[in-house]
């Protein structure tokens, strides 16, 4: 899928009147006050229609910026999203994590679930 592609204007989620990914990123950058150029952008995950209204579930966008300094600047300014309107307060910008690290976290979560399930523990 090309960056900026969407599955029909009628079904695409809008963000401040925009529907394409490139427009959404531009609008978000304006709201946060970031002037950094995005080197690359792509949607992650598969398209799955599992919402009750038949729209595809939300999928994260992987953004690449030119330098570590720019990445740190974007992550710092992203904290202002929580104080913006309701639409923007639900958007999160997080630092990417290598797949091997994510797999290890998943393995640890699963091990913890199994340990709690077999020991009869429960949280109240």
Backbone torsions as a table, in degrees:
resi	resn	phi	psi	omega
1	UNK	NA	138.8	179.7
2	UNK	-81.3	144.2	174.2
3	UNK	-58.1	139.2	-179.6
4	UNK	90.6	-7.5	-179.3
5	UNK	-75.8	144.9	175.3
6	UNK	-141.3	161.6	-175.2
7	UNK	-97.0	65.9	176.4
8	UNK	86.5	131.8	-177.8
9	UNK	-61.7	-36.4	-176.9
10	UNK	-63.5	-36.2	-175.0
11	UNK	-100.5	-12.8	-178.5
12	UNK	-71.7	141.8	176.7
13	UNK	-74.4	135.5	-177.4
14	UNK	-99.2	148.0	176.0
15	UNK	-132.2	102.1	-179.3
16	UNK	61.4	36.0	178.7
17	UNK	86.2	3.9	-179.8
18	UNK	-106.0	152.9	177.6
19	UNK	-124.6	-29.1	-179.0
20	UNK	-81.9	154.8	-179.4
21	UNK	-61.4	-41.5	-179.8
22	UNK	-62.1	-41.3	178.6
23	UNK	-67.9	-38.5	179.1
24	UNK	-63.8	-42.9	179.1
25	UNK	-63.8	-44.2	179.4
26	UNK	-60.4	-45.5	179.7
27	UNK	-63.4	-42.3	179.6
28	UNK	-64.5	-42.5	178.5
29	UNK	-61.0	-40.1	177.9
30	UNK	-62.5	-44.1	-178.3
31	UNK	-65.4	-38.4	-177.5
32	UNK	-80.9	-26.7	-179.2
33	UNK	91.0	31.9	-179.8
34	UNK	-99.5	137.1	178.1
35	UNK	-109.8	5.5	-178.0
36	UNK	-67.9	138.5	174.6
37	UNK	-82.8	140.4	176.6
38	UNK	-88.3	121.8	179.9
39	UNK	-72.9	-40.6	-179.0
40	UNK	-152.8	150.1	177.6
41	UNK	-144.9	135.0	176.3
42	UNK	-153.0	149.4	177.9
43	UNK	-78.4	144.5	177.5
44	UNK	-105.3	155.1	176.5
45	UNK	82.7	175.4	179.8
46	UNK	-98.2	154.9	177.4
47	UNK	-78.0	119.3	-179.3
48	UNK	-132.3	124.9	177.0
49	UNK	-89.6	84.7	-179.5
50	UNK	-117.5	9.5	175.7
51	UNK	-86.2	155.1	-177.0
52	UNK	-66.2	-26.1	179.9
53	UNK	-90.8	5.0	176.2
54	UNK	84.7	2.5	178.0
55	UNK	-83.3	152.6	178.2
56	UNK	-64.5	149.8	178.3
57	UNK	-67.1	158.4	179.1
58	UNK	-68.9	136.5	179.1
59	UNK	-124.8	138.8	-179.0
60	UNK	-67.8	156.7	175.4
61	UNK	-110.4	125.4	176.0
62	UNK	-89.0	120.5	-179.8
63	UNK	-110.9	143.8	175.8
64	UNK	-121.5	129.4	176.1
65	UNK	-114.0	168.2	-169.6
66	UNK	-71.7	-34.1	-174.1
67	UNK	-141.4	165.6	177.9
68	UNK	-65.2	-37.0	177.7
69	UNK	-58.9	-47.1	179.2
70	UNK	-63.4	-39.2	177.6
71	UNK	-61.2	-46.1	179.8
72	UNK	-63.4	-37.9	179.0
73	UNK	-64.7	-43.5	178.9
74	UNK	-63.3	-45.3	-179.8
75	UNK	-63.3	-36.6	178.3
76	UNK	-67.3	-44.8	-178.3
77	UNK	-74.8	-18.2	-179.6
78	UNK	-64.8	-20.0	179.4
79	UNK	-63.5	-22.2	-179.3
80	UNK	-74.2	-13.4	-179.4
81	UNK	-60.5	-35.3	-176.8
82	UNK	-64.6	-25.9	-177.7
83	UNK	-92.4	-3.6	179.5
84	UNK	-83.3	-173.0	-178.0
85	UNK	-59.5	168.5	-176.5
86	UNK	-55.0	-36.6	-178.8
87	UNK	-63.5	-44.6	-176.4
88	UNK	-81.4	-23.5	-178.7
89	UNK	-69.6	-14.9	179.2
90	UNK	-94.2	4.6	-179.5
91	UNK	-100.7	132.9	-179.1
92	UNK	-119.4	138.3	173.2
93	UNK	-117.4	117.7	-176.9
94	UNK	-126.3	156.0	176.9
95	UNK	-73.0	138.9	178.9
96	UNK	-69.7	149.9	179.3
97	UNK	-124.4	138.6	-179.2
98	UNK	-61.4	142.6	-178.3
99	UNK	-55.6	-35.1	180.0
100	UNK	-66.1	-34.2	177.1
101	UNK	-69.5	-43.3	177.5
102	UNK	-60.8	-40.2	178.7
103	UNK	-63.5	-39.7	178.4
104	UNK	-66.2	-42.1	176.3
105	UNK	-59.6	-42.6	179.4
106	UNK	-63.0	-43.0	179.0
107	UNK	-60.6	-42.6	179.5
108	UNK	-67.1	-40.2	177.3
109	UNK	-63.0	-44.5	179.8
110	UNK	-63.5	-40.9	178.8
111	UNK	-63.3	-40.6	178.9
112	UNK	-65.3	-40.9	177.1
113	UNK	-61.0	-45.8	-179.8
114	UNK	-63.7	-40.5	179.8
115	UNK	-63.9	-43.6	-179.9
116	UNK	-69.6	-36.8	-178.9
117	UNK	-67.7	-35.7	-178.0
118	UNK	-83.7	-24.4	-177.9
119	UNK	-86.5	-8.7	179.7
120	UNK	77.9	17.0	179.1
121	UNK	-76.8	152.4	172.0
122	UNK	-151.0	150.2	177.8
123	UNK	-94.9	138.6	176.4
124	UNK	-114.3	NA	NA
